[in-house]
Amino acid sequence: MKEAGKRAGNEPAKLAEQAGRDVEEARKHAAEPFRGLRFHDLRHQTITEMAEAGASDATIMALAGHPRRVNGRVGRFVRVPERFGGPPAS
């Protein structure tokens, strides 16, 4: 067994080191599209999609952690189509 280890030399250590570098490079590459993304962005997107899908204000506020109405209605999270180049809302 010791003979096999001597023949292998540092090859396993070199392979492990290279694998670690490859994993780190892959992690950085995978994270690139999310650079600058904040948790609040995800929260806002979720609330917007719930409002557009017709969820009640009470449901949205409960999931968003608002025990009462804040700044009026949750409707402010609904996207206005004209703002995004779509047809006017009917």
C-alpha positions as CSV (number, residue, x, y, z in Angstrom):
1,M,0.0,0.0,0.0
2,K,2.8,2.4,0.8
3,E,4.4,1.6,-2.5
4,A,1.3,2.6,-4.4
5,G,1.2,5.9,-2.5
6,K,4.8,6.6,-3.4
7,R,4.0,5.9,-7.1
8,A,1.0,8.2,-7.0
9,G,3.1,11.0,-5.6
10,N,1.3,14.2,-5.2
11,E,-1.2,13.5,-8.0
12,P,-4.3,13.1,-5.7
13,A,-3.4,16.3,-4.0
14,K,-2.9,18.1,-7.3
15,L,-6.3,16.8,-8.6
16,A,-8.1,17.9,-5.4
17,E,-6.6,21.3,-5.7
18,Q,-7.6,21.7,-9.3
19,A,-11.1,20.5,-8.5
20,G,-11.3,23.1,-5.8
21,R,-10.3,25.8,-8.3
22,D,-12.8,24.5,-10.8
23,V,-15.6,24.6,-8.3
24,E,-14.8,28.1,-7.2
25,E,-14.7,29.3,-10.9
26,A,-18.1,27.6,-11.5
27,R,-19.6,29.2,-8.5
28,K,-18.4,32.7,-9.6
29,H,-19.7,32.1,-13.1
30,A,-23.1,30.9,-11.8
31,A,-23.4,33.9,-9.5
32,E,-22.7,36.5,-12.2
33,P,-26.4,37.0,-13.3
34,F,-27.4,37.7,-9.8
35,R,-24.8,40.4,-9.0
36,G,-26.6,43.4,-7.5
37,L,-29.8,41.5,-6.7
38,R,-31.2,42.2,-3.3
39,F,-33.6,40.2,-1.1
40,H,-36.1,43.1,-1.3
41,D,-36.2,42.7,-5.2
42,L,-37.4,39.1,-4.8
43,R,-39.9,40.2,-2.1
44,H,-41.3,42.9,-4.3
45,Q,-41.5,40.6,-7.4
46,T,-43.4,38.0,-5.3
47,I,-45.9,40.6,-4.0
48,T,-46.4,42.0,-7.6
49,E,-47.1,38.6,-9.1
50,M,-49.5,37.8,-6.2
51,A,-51.4,41.0,-6.8
52,E,-51.6,40.5,-10.5
53,A,-52.9,36.9,-10.0
54,G,-55.7,38.4,-7.9
55,A,-54.6,37.5,-4.4
56,S,-56.5,39.4,-1.7
57,D,-54.9,42.3,0.0
58,A,-55.2,40.5,3.3
59,T,-53.3,37.4,1.9
60,I,-50.5,39.5,0.4
61,M,-50.1,41.6,3.6
62,A,-50.0,38.5,5.7
63,L,-47.3,36.8,3.6
64,A,-45.4,40.1,3.3
65,G,-45.4,40.5,7.0
66,H,-47.6,43.6,7.2
67,P,-50.1,43.4,10.0
68,R,-52.0,46.3,8.6
69,R,-52.3,48.3,5.5
70,V,-49.1,50.3,4.7
71,N,-49.2,53.2,2.3
72,G,-52.7,52.6,1.3
73,R,-53.4,49.5,-0.8
74,V,-51.2,46.7,-2.0
75,G,-52.4,47.6,-5.5
76,R,-49.4,49.9,-5.9
77,F,-47.4,46.7,-6.6
78,V,-49.5,45.9,-9.7
79,R,-47.6,46.7,-12.9
80,V,-49.3,49.2,-15.2
81,P,-49.0,47.8,-18.8
82,E,-48.5,51.3,-20.4
83,R,-45.3,51.7,-18.3
84,F,-43.8,48.6,-19.8
85,G,-44.7,49.1,-23.4
86,G,-47.9,47.0,-23.4
87,P,-51.4,47.9,-24.3
88,P,-53.3,50.2,-22.0
89,A,-55.3,48.5,-19.2
90,S,-59.0,48.3,-20.0
